[in-house]
C-alpha cells in the first residue's frame, strides 16, 4: 500500500463490519489517521456478535467482491485457503432454480463460502495492522459535530459503552457512516436542519433459520454447496454449503410469513419440504453443532441520499446505511467492496471530498444490484413493491433463461457473471444469448399449477 498525498489529518468511520473495514482500508491511503468506531468488541472476533445477528447465516462473496478484496488485500485467497475456507467456482456449485438443476459451468468466477465472521476477522486483522488505522471498540457514537451553521461535519461525539468515561468530541476531516441498517444519519440530518432521504422499500417478509452440522464426506458428493433457490413455484429455499474442513451450514429461507421453524423437529420437516430431497438425506441424521437460530428481514431498503439537494460536507454514507439488499442474493459484501473502490476513486480524483458528488457515485454503484434483487423479489405475488412493465418483462425472461440454463452450461456461465456482479443485467439481453434462450424454451414443459400456497401477508404460518 502506498500513501497518496494526504487529503486530511483524520477520517472517522462509524461501524467496523465489512463496509466500515473496507472503507478504513481505503481511507488509510489518504488520511494520516483513520479511526474506526464500533459499539462491539470486533478485533480478534471470528464468531457472530450481538451487533450483527445476521452473521450466523450463510453468506457468499461474489466474484466481483473477491477480485476487489484481492486487490485491497494481496494474497487473501491463499490466506483463506490455508485457514481451511472452501474456495471454488461459482458456476460449479449445485444450483437449483424452479426445482431443476442448472448445468454446471467453468466460469472462472471464484466463490468463497467462509462463515461471515471468519471472513470479517481476516479483513479486520489485515486492516488493523495498517499503522495509521485504529479501532475504538465498545464505543457508541452519540451524534455528529458540525460547524456553527451546520454545513460541514467536523467530527463525532463518542463515549465508551460502559460509561467509564465522559462523552468525547472526536474531531475529523471526514466522517463515513458505515453503521448498517440502523444508521442514525437520517435523524442527525434533521437535527442539523437538513431533509431526511426518501426511502424505497420492497417488502418480502424473509426469515433465515440456520443450523451448523458436522460434515461427512458423502454429504456433498464433491460439490462445494447445494443451493435450491426460492421461486414462486417453490418459495422455500436453502443454502447448504461447506464452510471449513469439519463443518457445514444449512440456512433455510422462507418468505411472507412462511418462516423456517427454530425447533429441531420443525426445522427438519421444513428441510424435507424443499424441492430437492438430497439436503434432507444429508442432514436427517447428521450431528448438529448449534440449535437452529433465526433472523428476520422484513424488506429491502434504499435510502435515496443521492437525490438530496442539500447535504453537509465531509459526511459520506455507504454499505447497508445507504442500501440494504435482500440477503438471499448475497450482494451485501460485494457491493460494499465496490463502494470502497468508488471511495478510492473519488479521493484520487479530487483535492478534497465532495459529499453530494460521492453520494451520487454510490447511487450508481447500487443501481444494478438493487435492480437484480428487487426485481427478483417482485416475482413473488405477495411481495409489496411497484411492478413496472420492465420488472414484469424481465422476470418473464429470467424464467426462460433459468430453464435454458438447465440445458446449456454457457447460459449458466452468463447468468452467474451477472449474479456475481461482474456483468450488468443487460448482458443477458445480448442477441446471441437471447436466441439460445428462446430456442431452448421450445422444449420447455408447460408449467403445472403446483405453486406452493403461502400464508396471506400479515399472517404467520403454524410453523413460524
C-alpha atoms as one frame of an Amber mdcrd trajectory, in Angstrom:
protein
   0.000   0.000   0.000   1.315   3.450  -0.980   0.195   6.573   0.877  -1.207
   9.151  -1.545  -0.903  12.877  -0.972  -2.816  13.287   2.323  -6.350  14.613
   1.908  -6.660  15.333   5.618  -5.409  14.541   9.095  -8.125  12.212  10.405
 -11.032  10.219   8.992 -13.570   8.566  11.301 -15.565   5.512  10.208 -18.749
   4.615  12.092 -19.044   0.821  12.088 -16.394  -1.884  11.991 -18.150  -4.560
   9.944 -17.262  -5.327   6.310 -18.283  -1.964   4.800 -16.578   0.038   7.549
 -13.426  -2.058   7.477 -13.095  -1.765   3.694 -13.680   1.985   3.928 -10.941
   2.219   6.583  -8.570   0.224   4.381  -9.062   2.699   1.528  -9.002   5.809
   3.733  -5.630   4.721   5.155  -4.165   5.643   1.764  -5.389   9.251   2.013
  -5.534  10.276   5.699  -2.753  10.418   8.263  -5.037   8.738  10.799  -8.138
   6.564  10.416 -10.318   5.727  13.428 -12.990   3.013  13.225 -15.620   3.270
  15.967 -17.804   0.255  16.797 -20.161  -0.452  19.675 -18.969  -4.080  19.957
 -15.627  -5.739  20.502 -14.575  -6.594  16.950 -10.830  -7.236  16.847  -9.934
 -10.891  17.155 -13.613 -11.872  16.909 -14.422 -14.651  14.429 -17.825 -15.624
  15.831 -21.246 -13.944  15.463 -21.599 -10.944  17.758 -24.547  -9.102  19.239
 -24.403  -6.187  16.811 -24.535  -8.431  13.727 -27.099 -11.215  14.322 -27.342
 -11.898  10.579 -23.792 -13.268  10.558 -25.000 -16.611  11.919 -26.362 -17.403
   8.475 -24.893 -18.484   5.143 -23.044 -15.747   3.273 -21.394 -15.609  -0.093
 -18.737 -13.357  -1.526 -19.478 -12.814  -5.209 -16.746 -12.857  -7.821 -16.632
  -9.067  -8.196 -16.136  -8.727  -4.452 -13.416 -11.350  -4.405 -11.417  -9.600
  -7.130 -11.652  -6.283  -5.263 -10.652  -7.822  -1.930  -7.670  -9.475  -3.580
  -6.633  -6.030  -4.851  -7.029  -4.413  -1.422  -5.569  -7.374   0.487  -2.981
  -9.210  -1.662  -2.748 -12.996  -1.112  -6.108 -13.055   0.666  -7.159 -16.190
  -1.246  -4.085 -18.118  -0.102  -4.631 -16.924   3.470  -8.239 -18.137   3.442
  -7.358 -21.454   1.849  -4.602 -22.017   4.400  -7.165 -21.500   7.160  -9.448
 -24.171   5.666 -12.006 -21.954   3.910 -13.515 -23.609   0.790 -12.902 -21.753
  -2.478 -14.401 -22.876  -5.786 -16.114 -21.786  -8.994 -19.458 -20.006  -8.568
 -20.953 -21.783 -11.591 -19.790 -25.210 -10.399 -21.909 -25.143  -7.278 -25.053
 -27.255  -7.429 -27.703 -24.643  -8.205 -31.409 -25.378  -8.489 -33.832 -22.865
  -9.989 -37.545 -23.652 -10.045 -36.658 -27.043  -8.608 -34.393 -28.014 -11.525
 -30.588 -28.182 -11.504 -28.797 -25.877 -13.927 -25.879 -27.201 -15.927 -22.566
 -26.540 -14.123 -20.008 -24.466 -15.993 -16.374 -23.431 -15.740 -16.882 -19.699
 -15.337 -13.584 -18.681 -13.714 -15.596 -16.825 -11.068 -14.275 -17.544  -7.567
 -16.729 -18.340  -4.810 -15.721 -18.199  -1.149 -18.054 -19.901   1.322 -16.413
 -18.750   4.535 -18.548 -18.079   7.558 -19.203 -14.344   7.555 -17.489 -13.691
  10.942 -14.418 -15.620   9.777 -14.065 -13.515   6.613 -14.665 -10.321   8.613
 -11.952 -11.382  11.044  -9.401 -11.770   8.236 -10.302  -8.377   6.764 -10.204
  -6.573  10.116  -6.938  -8.242  11.097  -5.277  -7.052   7.909  -6.768  -3.544
   8.191  -5.933  -3.119  11.892  -2.305  -3.985  11.102  -2.002  -0.831   8.958
  -0.014   1.636  11.100  -2.377   4.601  10.725  -5.606   2.664  11.414  -7.075
   2.393  14.931 -10.204   0.579  16.098 -12.107   2.040  19.041 -14.236  -0.817
  20.300 -17.207  -0.880  22.676 -17.788   2.777  21.879 -21.076   4.488  20.979
 -21.425   7.374  18.538 -23.957   9.792  20.017 -24.052  12.273  17.166 -22.236
  14.415  14.645 -20.181  17.529  15.278 -20.795  20.338  12.806 -19.750  23.900
  12.160 -21.988  26.571  13.690 -24.086  26.935  10.537 -24.275  23.124  10.212
 -22.984  22.961   6.652 -19.856  20.944   7.373 -19.234  17.936   9.619 -16.131
  18.254  11.783 -16.296  15.079  13.881 -18.445  12.869  16.094 -19.455  12.618
  19.743 -18.380   9.298  21.248 -18.491   7.579  24.621 -17.402   4.223  25.994
 -20.382   1.842  26.201 -19.752   1.007  29.831 -19.941   4.674  30.839 -16.416
   4.585  32.253 -15.578   7.945  30.683 -17.270  11.201  29.758 -18.541  11.874
  26.258 -15.676  12.887  23.964 -15.536  15.123  20.915 -13.564  13.244  18.257
 -12.573  15.660  15.517 -12.377  14.527  11.890 -11.776  15.902   8.411 -14.154
  13.232   7.054 -16.837  11.071   8.701 -18.025   7.903   6.938 -21.246   6.289
   8.139 -20.973   2.513   7.607 -23.133   1.629  10.608 -25.642  -0.548   8.741
 -29.436  -0.642   8.514 -29.791   1.022  11.908 -27.893   4.126  10.772 -28.752
   7.305  12.693 -27.715   9.635   9.888 -31.319  10.435   8.817 -32.076  11.589
  12.381 -28.823  13.523  12.636 -29.551  15.292   9.349 -32.891  16.508  10.710
 -31.201  17.759  13.857 -28.863  19.831  11.660 -31.735  21.274   9.607 -31.428
  19.009   6.556 -34.029  16.745   4.977 -34.082  13.036   5.603 -33.538  10.989
   2.447 -36.561   9.402   0.813 -36.625   5.640   1.346 -37.657   2.926  -1.107
 -38.719  -0.430   0.328 -39.651  -3.766  -1.183 -41.337  -5.885   1.487 -40.545
  -9.587   1.264 -41.039 -10.799   4.860 -37.980 -13.060   4.707 -36.636 -15.211
   7.516 -33.470 -17.300   7.653 -33.159 -20.233  10.034 -29.703 -21.780  10.252
 -28.041 -24.791  11.792 -24.418 -25.913  11.654 -23.589 -29.612  11.247 -20.536
 -31.839  11.492 -19.500 -32.509   7.899 -19.317 -36.016   6.455 -17.583 -36.747
   3.094 -20.693 -38.169   1.440 -22.860 -35.132   2.217 -21.807 -33.076  -0.804
 -20.530 -35.684  -3.275 -17.822 -33.315  -4.476 -19.945 -30.133  -4.581 -18.897
 -27.040  -2.636 -22.526 -26.236  -1.902 -26.060 -27.262  -2.861 -28.470 -24.364
  -3.303 -32.167 -24.705  -4.181 -33.090 -21.070  -4.818 -36.612 -19.983  -3.886
 -39.004 -19.256  -6.750 -42.749 -18.503  -6.949 -43.397 -22.195  -7.696 -41.086
 -23.349  -4.873 -40.915 -20.454  -2.372 -38.940 -22.389   0.239 -35.195 -22.199
  -0.391 -31.896 -23.192   1.183 -28.138 -22.712   1.089 -26.269 -25.837   2.145
 -22.513 -25.427   1.995 -19.127 -26.392   3.331 -17.558 -23.671   5.466 -14.354
 -25.347   6.652 -12.746 -28.765   6.776 -15.046 -30.114   9.506 -18.290 -28.142
   9.378 -21.133 -27.265   7.047 -24.002 -24.804   7.265 -27.649 -25.112   6.276
 -29.597 -21.873   6.057 -33.285 -22.273   5.224 -35.219 -19.364   3.737 -38.923
 -18.591   3.818 -40.926 -15.542   2.795 -44.213 -13.791   3.524 -44.693 -15.354
   6.941 -43.790 -18.925   5.913 -40.737 -18.864   8.149 -38.498 -21.872   8.850
 -39.086 -23.121  12.419 -36.497 -22.980  15.179 -37.439 -26.224  16.936 -35.290
 -29.147  15.694 -38.216 -31.292  14.542 -39.938 -28.438  12.689 -36.601 -27.448
  11.166 -36.110 -30.945   9.706 -39.686 -31.051   8.410 -39.030 -27.782   6.589
 -35.854 -29.280   5.090 -37.922 -32.262   3.937 -40.334 -29.913   2.138 -37.615
 -28.474  -0.127 -37.977 -29.277  -3.843 -34.764 -31.360  -3.783 -34.512 -34.377
  -1.439 -30.712 -34.613  -1.170 -30.342 -31.962   1.536 -32.762 -33.754   3.840
 -30.988 -37.050   3.203 -27.665 -35.374   4.097 -28.745 -33.840   7.411 -31.580
 -36.021   8.740 -29.152 -37.991  10.905 -26.202 -35.565  10.889 -24.625 -34.274
  14.096 -25.884 -30.728  14.770 -23.384 -28.276  16.245 -25.806 -25.495  17.215
 -29.518 -25.173  17.849 -31.491 -23.565  14.987 -31.140 -19.782  15.023 -33.326
 -17.375  13.059 -33.041 -13.889  11.591 -35.886 -11.874  10.061 -35.502  -9.445
   7.196 -38.755  -7.559   6.526 -37.772  -5.530   3.462 -35.017  -4.383   1.152
 -34.378  -0.704   1.777 -32.684   2.015  -0.230 -32.191   5.493   1.202 -32.041
   7.945  -1.684 -29.215  10.127  -0.390 -28.105  10.811  -3.960 -31.334  12.756
  -4.620 -30.941  15.229  -1.759 -30.370  18.803  -2.887 -28.657  19.779   0.356
 -26.235  17.677   2.376 -23.474  18.567   4.845 -19.920  18.479   3.573 -17.374
  15.932   4.816 -20.024  13.271   5.551 -20.190  10.097   3.456 -22.648   7.187
   3.714 -22.126   3.668   2.359 -22.884  -0.009   2.974 -26.260  -1.023   4.410
 -26.650   2.503   5.777 -27.117   3.548   2.140 -28.805   0.462   0.670 -29.717
  -2.864   2.291 -30.415  -5.787  -0.052 -32.417  -8.974   0.452 -29.625 -11.244
   1.742 -30.634 -14.284  -0.326 -28.900 -12.646  -3.311 -25.608 -12.472  -1.414
 -24.843  -8.949  -2.656 -24.048  -7.036   0.530 -20.316  -7.725   0.964 -19.615
  -7.415  -2.756 -21.457  -4.107  -3.057 -19.535  -2.845  -0.008 -16.292  -3.691
  -1.795 -17.484  -1.879  -4.943 -18.301   1.162  -2.810 -14.818   1.042  -1.280
 -13.317   1.250  -4.762 -15.662   4.147  -5.558 -14.359   5.849  -2.402 -10.769
   5.347  -3.514 -11.511   6.709  -6.995 -13.310   9.729  -5.548 -10.432  10.659
  -3.267  -7.875  10.034  -6.007  -9.637  12.395  -8.432 -10.391  15.246  -6.057
  -8.276  17.519  -3.896 -10.936  17.313  -1.164 -14.006  15.116  -0.616 -17.319
  16.220  -2.119 -20.249  14.699  -0.210 -23.060  15.162  -2.728 -20.927  14.010
  -5.639 -19.819  10.928  -3.703 -23.403  10.010  -2.795 -24.349  10.205  -6.476
 -21.422   7.922  -7.280 -22.570   5.404  -4.671 -26.081   5.612  -6.110 -24.704
   4.448  -9.446 -22.829   1.582  -7.747 -26.007   0.171  -6.180 -28.295   0.632
  -9.212 -27.662  -2.763 -10.840 -27.609  -4.860  -7.637 -30.786  -3.110  -6.484
 -32.495  -3.875  -9.802 -31.413  -7.533  -9.664 -32.618  -8.192  -6.121 -35.831
  -6.158  -6.087 -36.951  -7.446  -9.483 -36.385 -10.983  -8.248 -38.396 -10.281
  -5.094 -41.285  -8.805  -7.069 -41.608 -12.074  -8.967 -43.311 -13.394  -5.815
 -47.003 -12.365  -5.923 -47.172 -11.449  -2.231 -44.121  -9.166  -2.197 -45.003
  -5.494  -1.797 -43.495  -3.067  -4.288 -44.017  -1.368  -7.648 -44.132  -3.801
 -10.575 -43.265  -1.809 -13.660 -43.556  -3.218 -17.174 -39.766  -3.558 -17.164
 -39.911  -5.699 -13.994 -42.680  -7.925 -15.373 -40.953  -8.459 -18.711 -37.584
  -9.016 -17.023 -38.974 -11.680 -14.703 -40.727 -13.467 -17.572 -37.442 -13.572
 -19.468 -35.490 -14.712 -16.390 -37.773 -17.721 -16.008 -36.959 -18.690 -19.586
 -33.235 -18.089 -19.077 -33.117 -20.192 -15.910 -34.836 -23.050 -17.733 -32.367
 -22.733 -20.623 -29.519 -22.942 -18.083 -30.705 -26.450 -17.165 -29.703 -27.454
 -20.708 -26.749 -25.233 -21.636 -23.692 -24.530 -19.413 -22.852 -21.410 -21.438
 -26.125 -19.870 -20.286 -25.306 -20.841 -16.706 -21.940 -19.078 -17.002 -23.542
 -15.937 -18.464 -26.145 -15.890 -15.693 -23.512 -16.308 -12.974 -21.476 -13.424
 -14.378 -24.486 -11.189 -13.744 -25.316 -12.777 -10.387 -21.631 -12.374  -9.447
 -21.890  -8.641 -10.317 -19.203  -8.935 -12.993 -21.570  -8.053 -15.864 -24.643
  -5.772 -15.794 -28.126  -7.292 -16.201 -28.218  -6.020 -19.798 -25.532  -8.608
 -20.647 -28.272 -11.245 -20.521 -30.084  -9.465 -23.335 -27.361  -9.860 -25.946
 -28.915 -11.143 -29.206 -26.855 -14.352 -29.371 -27.720 -15.310 -25.797 -31.384
 -14.424 -26.207 -31.566 -16.622 -29.290 -30.131 -19.557 -27.304 -32.661 -18.960
 -24.538 -35.621 -18.815 -26.888 -34.521 -21.939 -28.755 -34.121 -23.866 -25.506
 -37.602 -22.853 -24.378 -39.193 -24.553 -27.370 -38.674 -27.753 -25.374 -39.827
 -26.257 -22.080 -42.704 -28.175 -20.469 -45.898 -26.273 -19.815 -45.644 -25.135
 -16.172 -48.036 -27.059 -13.940 -50.361 -25.486 -11.424 -48.283 -26.698  -8.480
 -47.385 -23.415  -6.822 -46.861 -23.907  -3.093 -49.507 -21.984  -1.177 -48.151
 -19.396   1.216 -49.882 -17.752   4.162 -51.549 -14.469   3.372 -49.319 -11.475
   4.133 -49.722 -10.457   7.748 -50.484 -13.983   8.946 -47.835 -16.300  10.341
 -47.835 -19.957   9.407 -48.172 -22.506  12.193 -44.520 -23.430  11.614 -43.248
 -19.887  12.132
